[in-house]
Amino acid sequence: MTSLRQALEERLLVIFSSHYDIEPRSGSSALKACCAFHSRDSQYVLSKKAELWAAEHHEYLYLYSLPKLDEAALEEACRQTLELGTPLVKPHAQHMYTYLTALVLCDEADEQALRALTKKKHRSEFKLSLHGWMEFRIAAVDLSTGEITTNRAGKPFGKDLKRMVERVIANYKGEEKTQ
């Protein structure tokens, strides 16, 4: 593992820890951490028993770290994210949405894999969206170019991720120059 990829992985986990419950994964697997975020918004009158409405939002982020992203590795990350995340989706009347997000950090990425990544999609609606929906998002950070590639559903996540990655890389390069 390159030191930049390792530094980015560690720093992103520190950043995510303020909002996510993080479960680190060990071993030789590309999956390095599972992060879970849960939020519930509601409005009530006079007492909490008189609830007017409620909405629950969930996100399960899976952090992968790979030396090279190719089509086989992309398919494995997508399959594993959906396999691990889909059972966690619990639709009910107050469920608004659940995002299953795969974040892939790689030293280099195959052009065909990045094109395939932009076309990935998986969305499930529950009871005509009355019980919410589930959407799959994926983002890949190619450290050889600094580019971040996302699928259509992951565009908003990609914008936030770009700011975080640029800051971590700038800090890493600043530390590298001082050493």
Sequence and secondary structure as in RCSB ss.txt:
>XXXX:A:sequence
MTSLRQALEERLLVIFSSHYDIEPRSGSSALKACCAFHSRDSQYVLSKKAELWAAEHHEYLYLYSLPKLDEAALE
EACRQTLELGTPLVKPHAQHMYTYLTALVLCDEADEQALRALTKKKHRSEFKLSLHGWMEFRIAAVDLSTGEITT
NRAGKPFGKDLKRMVERVIANYKGEEKTQ
>XXXX:A:secstr
  HHHHHHHHHHHHHHTTTSEEEE  SSSSEEEEEEEEEEEEEESSSTTSEEEEEEEEEEEEEEEEEEE HHHHH
HHHHHHHHHHGGG    TTEEEEEEEEEEEEEEE HHHHHHHHT   EEESTTTTT EEEEEEEEEETTTTEEEE
 GGGHHHHHHHHHHHHHHHHHHHHHHHH 
